[in-house]
């Protein structure tokens, strides 16, 4: 195998690894968004009055969902 072929093969492997990393990062971001969405849904559906910390978290999550464009109810 020539030098150019070796370099081309190395680039393909590197790009494959980078693609895999990008896919993993996208999955982790989506997982984080879903987790935050579920937490906000639990806070919104809670029957008892929210504590000060819960209220603060709810406001933060609602603001965050608006910035990222995730639709929230409540």
Long-range contacts (C-beta under 8 A, 24 or more apart in sequence): 33-68, 33-70, 36-61, 36-64, 36-65, 37-65, 37-70, 37-72, 40-65, 40-72, 41-72, 41-73, 44-72, 44-73, 44-74
